[in-house]
Amino acid sequence: MSRIGNPQLLRTMNERLLLDRLRVHGPSSRGELAKASGLSKPTVSAALSGLEEAGLVRLVGSLSGRPGPTTAIYDVNVRAGVVAGVDIGRHWVRLAIADLRGDFIARSDIRNSARSAVDLVRRVRTLAHRVAADAEIDWTAVHYAVIGSPGVLNSATGRLDYAPNLPGWGRAGLVGQLRDALEVESAIENDINLAAVGELTSGAGVGVRNFVLVSIGTGVGMGIVINGELYVGSTGAAGEVSFLPAAEVDAPPDDARQRGMTETVAAAGGVTRNARQAGMSPASAKEIFAAAVAGDARARSVVEAEGRRIGALITAVAAILDPELVVLGGGIGHNVDLLGDSIARRMAELGPLRPRIVASTLGDDGVLTGAVSRALGVARDRLFDRRTPSA
């Protein structure tokens, strides 16, 4: 039988259309769904009946008090499945459990004080069960989890490459141990890529087809969105801009080769090092930016130099990708109000390319938001396919 004429396939397509409509737009009547989808009311009723029987849609209310029969209101059963997002960073570990609409049911952020990779895995497991308890579910009820982490998963070796800021994080067997500890089906993705997904779905990148997220903090990285989709390259290393050459590093030492020349000079460690060379004694890059706001001339000079580095980096990126928008994130990058002028001056010196530059609207929540979004994409498909007979 032709696929076009297959009644089961047509019903499946109609059910998915209505399920996605309810998920995005919220509670609706059969008449509203028919008008929005272009389907007939009997077709909508049949599709809703199938979705309700599968537990994916539920009756949430009714409207009466006007001529004609009572109008039933339907919505997605957001608790038909739950997902989790995990953000493992150098200083913080964040974990959230979300329903099928992406709303967080429970969340917790803890300081990353782990002394080893094994200790960190143990803490992530403990945090997962604690958040599940807060959500009043068993952790094993989570349908799918996405873990955001520094580095790029090497499919050939199973290791995380380019993750020097988390000691021991690139050793053999670590990824498997992390997945085993979580006990639910999961995937691990680069944290900056997930932050870009977060901006695409809920932040500064909503409605933007081509943009990049440049994150500058403990490390330097970039997430790339092309034609509305995350781009990771052939091995997942697209956006590893920490390895772009930096004029300030002529003969890179081993540390610069491992971390990348741009990261060595532009990340938090490079900023604090430059401040010390200027006669300051900062405890952190955050302290330097606070001093610049307060008017300290030395701090302002350090911030100016950092802005020029970022301007050169954005110029290089713009020359290759021509993004409509550059979203700056990370502990340093989000200071667009302080860095903006020096970034613009450096870009003007280097050429005519002028992408729009804004600060991340999600801030520290970007990776977690992106992780939940990716997990939802998998879970929604699986929950729907699981209840659909083979076409």
BATOR-21811 format. One line per field, with one value per residue (C-alpha): residue in three letters; residue number from 0; y, x, z. Coordinates in steps of 0.05 Angstrom, whole numbers, plus 5000, padded with zeros to 4 digits. Layout:
resn: (ALA / ...)
resi: (NUM / ...)
yy: (Y / ...)
xx: (X / ...)
zz: (Z / ...)
REM end
This chain:
resn: (MET / SER / ARG / ILE / GLY / ASN / PRO / GLN / LEU / LEU / ARG / THR / MET / ASN / GLU / ARG / LEU / LEU / LEU / ASP / ARG / LEU / ARG / VAL / HIS / GLY / PRO / SER / SER / ARG / GLY / GLU / LEU / ALA / LYS / ALA / SER / GLY / LEU / SER / LYS / PRO / THR / VAL / SER / ALA / ALA / LEU / SER / GLY / LEU / GLU / GLU / ALA / GLY / LEU / VAL / ARG / LEU / VAL / GLY / SER / LEU / SER / GLY / ARG / PRO / GLY / PRO / THR / THR / ALA / ILE / TYR / ASP / VAL / ASN / VAL / ARG / ALA / GLY / VAL / VAL / ALA / GLY / VAL / ASP / ILE / GLY / ARG / HIS / TRP / VAL / ARG / LEU / ALA / ILE / ALA / ASP / LEU / ARG / GLY / ASP / PHE / ILE / ALA / ARG / SER / ASP / ILE / ARG / ASN / SER / ALA / ARG / SER / ALA / VAL / ASP / LEU / VAL / ARG / ARG / VAL / ARG / THR / LEU / ALA / HIS / ARG / VAL / ALA / ALA / ASP / ALA / GLU / ILE / ASP / TRP / THR / ALA / VAL / HIS / TYR / ALA / VAL / ILE / GLY / SER / PRO / GLY / VAL / LEU / ASN / SER / ALA / THR / GLY / ARG / LEU / ASP / TYR / ALA / PRO / ASN / LEU / PRO / GLY / TRP / GLY / ARG / ALA / GLY / LEU / VAL / GLY / GLN / LEU / ARG / ASP / ALA / LEU / GLU / VAL / GLU / SER / ALA / ILE / GLU / ASN / ASP / ILE / ASN / LEU / ALA / ALA / VAL / GLY / GLU / LEU / THR / SER / GLY / ALA / GLY / VAL / GLY / VAL / ARG / ASN / PHE / VAL / LEU / VAL / SER / ILE / GLY / THR / GLY / VAL / GLY / MET / GLY / ILE / VAL / ILE / ASN / GLY / GLU / LEU / TYR / VAL / GLY / SER / THR / GLY / ALA / ALA / GLY / GLU / VAL / SER / PHE / LEU / PRO / ALA / ALA / GLU / VAL / ASP / ALA / PRO / PRO / ASP / ASP / ALA / ARG / GLN / ARG / GLY / MET / THR / GLU / THR / VAL / ALA / ALA / ALA / GLY / GLY / VAL / THR / ARG / ASN / ALA / ARG / GLN / ALA / GLY / MET / SER / PRO / ALA / SER / ALA / LYS / GLU / ILE / PHE / ALA / ALA / ALA / VAL / ALA / GLY / ASP / ALA / ARG / ALA / ARG / SER / VAL / VAL / GLU / ALA / GLU / GLY / ARG / ARG / ILE / GLY / ALA / LEU / ILE / THR / ALA / VAL / ALA / ALA / ILE / LEU / ASP / PRO / GLU / LEU / VAL / VAL / LEU / GLY / GLY / GLY / ILE / GLY / HIS / ASN / VAL / ASP / LEU / LEU / GLY / ASP / SER / ILE / ALA / ARG / ARG / MET / ALA / GLU / LEU / GLY / PRO / LEU / ARG / PRO / ARG / ILE / VAL / ALA / SER / THR / LEU / GLY / ASP / ASP / GLY / VAL / LEU / THR / GLY / ALA / VAL / SER / ARG / ALA / LEU / GLY / VAL / ALA / ARG / ASP / ARG / LEU / PHE / ASP / ARG / ARG / THR / PRO / SER / ALA)
resi: (0 / 1 / 2 / 3 / 4 / 5 / 6 / 7 / 8 / 9 / 10 / 11 / 12 / 13 / 14 / 15 / 16 / 17 / 18 / 19 / 20 / 21 / 22 / 23 / 24 / 25 / 26 / 27 / 28 / 29 / 30 / 31 / 32 / 33 / 34 / 35 / 36 / 37 / 38 / 39 / 40 / 41 / 42 / 43 / 44 / 45 / 46 / 47 / 48 / 49 / 50 / 51 / 52 / 53 / 54 / 55 / 56 / 57 / 58 / 59 / 60 / 61 / 62 / 63 / 64 / 65 / 66 / 67 / 68 / 69 / 70 / 71 / 72 / 73 / 74 / 75 / 76 / 77 / 78 / 79 / 80 / 81 / 82 / 83 / 84 / 85 / 86 / 87 / 88 / 89 / 90 / 91 / 92 / 93 / 94 / 95 / 96 / 97 / 98 / 99 / 100 / 101 / 102 / 103 / 104 / 105 / 106 / 107 / 108 / 109 / 110 / 111 / 112 / 113 / 114 / 115 / 116 / 117 / 118 / 119 / 120 / 121 / 122 / 123 / 124 / 125 / 126 / 127 / 128 / 129 / 130 / 131 / 132 / 133 / 134 / 135 / 136 / 137 / 138 / 139 / 140 / 141 / 142 / 143 / 144 / 145 / 146 / 147 / 148 / 149 / 150 / 151 / 152 / 153 / 154 / 155 / 156 / 157 / 158 / 159 / 160 / 161 / 162 / 163 / 164 / 165 / 166 / 167 / 168 / 169 / 170 / 171 / 172 / 173 / 174 / 175 / 176 / 177 / 178 / 179 / 180 / 181 / 182 / 183 / 184 / 185 / 186 / 187 / 188 / 189 / 190 / 191 / 192 / 193 / 194 / 195 / 196 / 197 / 198 / 199 / 200 / 201 / 202 / 203 / 204 / 205 / 206 / 207 / 208 / 209 / 210 / 211 / 212 / 213 / 214 / 215 / 216 / 217 / 218 / 219 / 220 / 221 / 222 / 223 / 224 / 225 / 226 / 227 / 228 / 229 / 230 / 231 / 232 / 233 / 234 / 235 / 236 / 237 / 238 / 239 / 240 / 241 / 242 / 243 / 244 / 245 / 246 / 247 / 248 / 249 / 250 / 251 / 252 / 253 / 254 / 255 / 256 / 257 / 258 / 259 / 260 / 261 / 262 / 263 / 264 / 265 / 266 / 267 / 268 / 269 / 270 / 271 / 272 / 273 / 274 / 275 / 276 / 277 / 278 / 279 / 280 / 281 / 282 / 283 / 284 / 285 / 286 / 287 / 288 / 289 / 290 / 291 / 292 / 293 / 294 / 295 / 296 / 297 / 298 / 299 / 300 / 301 / 302 / 303 / 304 / 305 / 306 / 307 / 308 / 309 / 310 / 311 / 312 / 313 / 314 / 315 / 316 / 317 / 318 / 319 / 320 / 321 / 322 / 323 / 324 / 325 / 326 / 327 / 328 / 329 / 330 / 331 / 332 / 333 / 334 / 335 / 336 / 337 / 338 / 339 / 340 / 341 / 342 / 343 / 344 / 345 / 346 / 347 / 348 / 349 / 350 / 351 / 352 / 353 / 354 / 355 / 356 / 357 / 358 / 359 / 360 / 361 / 362 / 363 / 364 / 365 / 366 / 367 / 368 / 369 / 370 / 371 / 372 / 373 / 374 / 375 / 376 / 377 / 378 / 379 / 380 / 381 / 382 / 383 / 384 / 385 / 386 / 387 / 388 / 389 / 390)
yy: (5000 / 5070 / 5107 / 5167 / 5125 / 5089 / 5108 / 5091 / 5136 / 5193 / 5186 / 5184 / 5248 / 5282 / 5261 / 5288 / 5353 / 5364 / 5342 / 5392 / 5447 / 5435 / 5433 / 5499 / 5538 / 5507 / 5486 / 5487 / 5462 / 5415 / 5473 / 5515 / 5457 / 5444 / 5517 / 5521 / 5455 / 5455 / 5387 / 5370 / 5367 / 5291 / 5281 / 5323 / 5285 / 5218 / 5242 / 5270 / 5205 / 5166 / 5214 / 5213 / 5137 / 5137 / 5184 / 5240 / 5287 / 5300 / 5337 / 5398 / 5434 / 5457 / 5520 / 5527 / 5581 / 5596 / 5566 / 5497 / 5438 / 5446 / 5456 / 5408 / 5437 / 5392 / 5400 / 5359 / 5313 / 5345 / 5292 / 5234 / 5237 / 5276 / 5292 / 5319 / 5368 / 5369 / 5424 / 5403 / 5463 / 5481 / 5518 / 5494 / 5432 / 5446 / 5395 / 5403 / 5356 / 5383 / 5362 / 5352 / 5426 / 5442 / 5473 / 5456 / 5412 / 5414 / 5441 / 5447 / 5482 / 5462 / 5485 / 5439 / 5423 / 5353 / 5332 / 5283 / 5261 / 5200 / 5245 / 5290 / 5232 / 5210 / 5280 / 5285 / 5219 / 5244 / 5309 / 5273 / 5232 / 5293 / 5333 / 5274 / 5271 / 5345 / 5331 / 5274 / 5222 / 5165 / 5186 / 5124 / 5152 / 5203 / 5184 / 5217 / 5261 / 5306 / 5324 / 5388 / 5385 / 5420 / 5382 / 5343 / 5270 / 5230 / 5176 / 5134 / 5133 / 5147 / 5202 / 5276 / 5316 / 5390 / 5391 / 5415 / 5456 / 5394 / 5352 / 5279 / 5292 / 5266 / 5199 / 5133 / 5104 / 5169 / 5178 / 5107 / 5115 / 5179 / 5146 / 5085 / 5128 / 5164 / 5098 / 5129 / 5134 / 5196 / 5233 / 5279 / 5342 / 5402 / 5454 / 5514 / 5479 / 5468 / 5540 / 5560 / 5513 / 5547 / 5616 / 5589 / 5561 / 5610 / 5666 / 5719 / 5673 / 5661 / 5673 / 5682 / 5633 / 5644 / 5664 / 5644 / 5642 / 5661 / 5642 / 5672 / 5653 / 5598 / 5576 / 5602 / 5567 / 5578 / 5547 / 5554 / 5557 / 5554 / 5555 / 5546 / 5483 / 5471 / 5458 / 5416 / 5397 / 5329 / 5309 / 5354 / 5404 / 5462 / 5523 / 5505 / 5577 / 5571 / 5543 / 5603 / 5635 / 5694 / 5746 / 5752 / 5681 / 5672 / 5604 / 5570 / 5531 / 5463 / 5495 / 5540 / 5481 / 5442 / 5499 / 5538 / 5603 / 5646 / 5615 / 5625 / 5700 / 5715 / 5670 / 5688 / 5663 / 5708 / 5768 / 5760 / 5749 / 5814 / 5851 / 5827 / 5850 / 5918 / 5921 / 5896 / 5838 / 5810 / 5746 / 5736 / 5766 / 5786 / 5830 / 5864 / 5881 / 5907 / 5952 / 5977 / 5996 / 6033 / 6074 / 6040 / 6062 / 5998 / 5954 / 5995 / 5985 / 5910 / 5909 / 5950 / 5900 / 5843 / 5876 / 5883 / 5809 / 5792 / 5841 / 5805 / 5738 / 5760 / 5789 / 5722 / 5686 / 5736 / 5729 / 5654 / 5646 / 5714 / 5708 / 5755 / 5757 / 5745 / 5727 / 5738 / 5694 / 5668 / 5703 / 5752 / 5754 / 5776 / 5844 / 5874 / 5942 / 5946 / 5910 / 5936 / 5999 / 5966 / 5907 / 5956 / 5996 / 5934 / 5908 / 5975 / 5971 / 5902 / 5910 / 5924 / 5864 / 5885 / 5829 / 5851 / 5836 / 5825 / 5794 / 5726 / 5731 / 5664 / 5674 / 5617 / 5580 / 5572 / 5503 / 5474 / 5504 / 5475 / 5407 / 5403 / 5424 / 5370 / 5317 / 5338 / 5329 / 5257 / 5241 / 5270 / 5230 / 5166 / 5174 / 5186 / 5130 / 5081 / 5089 / 5088 / 5022 / 5011 / 5044)
xx: (5000 / 5024 / 5049 / 5007 / 4944 / 4961 / 4907 / 4950 / 5006 / 4958 / 4929 / 4999 / 5017 / 4954 / 4966 / 5037 / 5013 / 4962 / 5008 / 5061 / 5009 / 4984 / 5055 / 5074 / 5009 / 4977 / 4905 / 4857 / 4789 / 4776 / 4749 / 4811 / 4856 / 4816 / 4821 / 4896 / 4914 / 4867 / 4841 / 4767 / 4734 / 4721 / 4794 / 4816 / 4769 / 4797 / 4869 / 4855 / 4821 / 4884 / 4930 / 4885 / 4884 / 4960 / 4964 / 4998 / 4939 / 4887 / 4822 / 4837 / 4771 / 4709 / 4673 / 4598 / 4547 / 4536 / 4490 / 4509 / 4544 / 4598 / 4667 / 4721 / 4792 / 4852 / 4926 / 4990 / 4998 / 5064 / 5078 / 5073 / 5148 / 5204 / 5275 / 5338 / 5392 / 5460 / 5512 / 5581 / 5629 / 5693 / 5660 / 5588 / 5546 / 5473 / 5418 / 5344 / 5286 / 5234 / 5166 / 5148 / 5136 / 5206 / 5184 / 5230 / 5198 / 5259 / 5330 / 5393 / 5460 / 5520 / 5592 / 5640 / 5688 / 5705 / 5777 / 5779 / 5739 / 5714 / 5691 / 5656 / 5618 / 5596 / 5571 / 5532 / 5497 / 5480 / 5454 / 5410 / 5375 / 5367 / 5334 / 5289 / 5267 / 5251 / 5208 / 5175 / 5195 / 5245 / 5307 / 5299 / 5233 / 5273 / 5265 / 5328 / 5384 / 5433 / 5498 / 5534 / 5609 / 5673 / 5707 / 5686 / 5668 / 5715 / 5673 / 5735 / 5766 / 5705 / 5744 / 5729 / 5781 / 5798 / 5775 / 5836 / 5797 / 5768 / 5826 / 5822 / 5760 / 5792 / 5816 / 5794 / 5729 / 5704 / 5645 / 5621 / 5627 / 5586 / 5531 / 5530 / 5526 / 5465 / 5430 / 5384 / 5395 / 5437 / 5481 / 5540 / 5550 / 5596 / 5572 / 5581 / 5543 / 5486 / 5488 / 5479 / 5418 / 5392 / 5398 / 5365 / 5304 / 5296 / 5347 / 5378 / 5378 / 5303 / 5282 / 5353 / 5375 / 5450 / 5487 / 5544 / 5551 / 5621 / 5634 / 5693 / 5703 / 5746 / 5755 / 5739 / 5691 / 5638 / 5572 / 5550 / 5478 / 5470 / 5401 / 5369 / 5409 / 5469 / 5532 / 5587 / 5632 / 5658 / 5686 / 5647 / 5703 / 5672 / 5674 / 5738 / 5762 / 5808 / 5858 / 5858 / 5927 / 5940 / 5992 / 6013 / 6037 / 6096 / 6122 / 6066 / 6088 / 6057 / 6000 / 5982 / 5983 / 5937 / 5888 / 5896 / 5932 / 5869 / 5844 / 5912 / 5909 / 5834 / 5804 / 5800 / 5870 / 5899 / 5860 / 5884 / 5955 / 5952 / 5925 / 5982 / 6032 / 5997 / 6011 / 5943 / 5933 / 5865 / 5836 / 5794 / 5774 / 5708 / 5746 / 5782 / 5717 / 5688 / 5749 / 5740 / 5668 / 5693 / 5741 / 5808 / 5853 / 5895 / 5833 / 5803 / 5867 / 5863 / 5790 / 5806 / 5859 / 5811 / 5759 / 5809 / 5825 / 5751 / 5742 / 5797 / 5765 / 5697 / 5727 / 5759 / 5694 / 5653 / 5700 / 5687 / 5614 / 5583 / 5534 / 5476 / 5487 / 5543 / 5519 / 5572 / 5569 / 5612 / 5637 / 5678 / 5639 / 5573 / 5604 / 5585 / 5572 / 5645 / 5676 / 5632 / 5670 / 5738 / 5709 / 5680 / 5744 / 5786 / 5736 / 5737 / 5813 / 5810 / 5758 / 5685 / 5651 / 5599 / 5554 / 5506 / 5535 / 5492 / 5501 / 5471 / 5401 / 5405 / 5471 / 5489 / 5425 / 5445 / 5477 / 5422 / 5368 / 5401 / 5411 / 5337 / 5318 / 5360 / 5334 / 5262 / 5274 / 5293 / 5241 / 5182 / 5199 / 5207 / 5144 / 5104 / 5136 / 5127 / 5052 / 5047 / 5038 / 5086 / 5062)
zz: (5000 / 4984 / 5045 / 5024 / 5027 / 5092 / 5142 / 5202 / 5176 / 5165 / 5234 / 5264 / 5227 / 5251 / 5323 / 5322 / 5290 / 5345 / 5401 / 5379 / 5372 / 5443 / 5470 / 5439 / 5446 / 5507 / 5522 / 5463 / 5443 / 5386 / 5345 / 5357 / 5338 / 5275 / 5254 / 5269 / 5236 / 5177 / 5196 / 5200 / 5269 / 5263 / 5246 / 5305 / 5351 / 5328 / 5337 / 5406 / 5426 / 5407 / 5443 / 5505 / 5505 / 5502 / 5561 / 5521 / 5522 / 5576 / 5585 / 5628 / 5630 / 5593 / 5572 / 5579 / 5590 / 5517 / 5464 / 5441 / 5474 / 5527 / 5496 / 5520 / 5530 / 5519 / 5536 / 5534 / 5594 / 5614 / 5666 / 5616 / 5618 / 5650 / 5628 / 5661 / 5643 / 5677 / 5673 / 5698 / 5702 / 5735 / 5793 / 5793 / 5780 / 5761 / 5751 / 5734 / 5721 / 5672 / 5646 / 5572 / 5562 / 5588 / 5654 / 5712 / 5765 / 5810 / 5806 / 5848 / 5838 / 5880 / 5883 / 5847 / 5904 / 5879 / 5888 / 5830 / 5770 / 5808 / 5865 / 5815 / 5784 / 5854 / 5870 / 5805 / 5822 / 5892 / 5864 / 5814 / 5867 / 5912 / 5856 / 5839 / 5912 / 5909 / 5848 / 5886 / 5834 / 5831 / 5791 / 5747 / 5722 / 5681 / 5607 / 5582 / 5608 / 5572 / 5606 / 5589 / 5600 / 5578 / 5521 / 5460 / 5463 / 5419 / 5387 / 5371 / 5441 / 5484 / 5519 / 5528 / 5490 / 5502 / 5575 / 5613 / 5664 / 5697 / 5723 / 5702 / 5660 / 5597 / 5624 / 5594 / 5621 / 5652 / 5605 / 5616 / 5691 / 5689 / 5648 / 5692 / 5755 / 5729 / 5714 / 5661 / 5587 / 5574 / 5525 / 5539 / 5497 / 5497 / 5547 / 5501 / 5445 / 5494 / 5516 / 5443 / 5440 / 5502 / 5470 / 5406 / 5443 / 5500 / 5497 / 5453 / 5392 / 5389 / 5317 / 5293 / 5239 / 5240 / 5303 / 5348 / 5424 / 5446 / 5518 / 5555 / 5628 / 5658 / 5586 / 5516 / 5470 / 5417 / 5397 / 5325 / 5299 / 5223 / 5190 / 5258 / 5275 / 5319 / 5278 / 5310 / 5251 / 5229 / 5297 / 5343 / 5350 / 5311 / 5355 / 5393 / 5383 / 5443 / 5393 / 5347 / 5344 / 5390 / 5372 / 5446 / 5447 / 5400 / 5421 / 5460 / 5521 / 5536 / 5575 / 5516 / 5469 / 5514 / 5528 / 5464 / 5452 / 5453 / 5517 / 5550 / 5540 / 5538 / 5592 / 5665 / 5680 / 5626 / 5651 / 5722 / 5698 / 5658 / 5718 / 5762 / 5709 / 5714 / 5789 / 5814 / 5863 / 5842 / 5869 / 5806 / 5739 / 5772 / 5820 / 5762 / 5727 / 5792 / 5800 / 5729 / 5745 / 5806 / 5763 / 5776 / 5718 / 5718 / 5717 / 5660 / 5620 / 5631 / 5610 / 5549 / 5528 / 5539 / 5497 / 5440 / 5444 / 5441 / 5383 / 5344 / 5359 / 5336 / 5272 / 5256 / 5269 / 5228 / 5168 / 5166 / 5188 / 5175 / 5233 / 5241 / 5316 / 5366 / 5436 / 5489 / 5551 / 5607 / 5669 / 5628 / 5563 / 5592 / 5612 / 5545 / 5578 / 5598 / 5538 / 5482 / 5463 / 5461 / 5421 / 5371 / 5364 / 5351 / 5300 / 5264 / 5260 / 5229 / 5176 / 5157 / 5188 / 5239 / 5267 / 5321 / 5390 / 5453 / 5521 / 5536 / 5564 / 5599 / 5635 / 5681 / 5660 / 5587 / 5590 / 5633 / 5588 / 5526 / 5559 / 5577 / 5507 / 5476 / 5524 / 5509 / 5434 / 5446 / 5498 / 5461 / 5398 / 5438 / 5479 / 5416 / 5376 / 5434 / 5431 / 5356 / 5320 / 5263 / 5199)
REM end
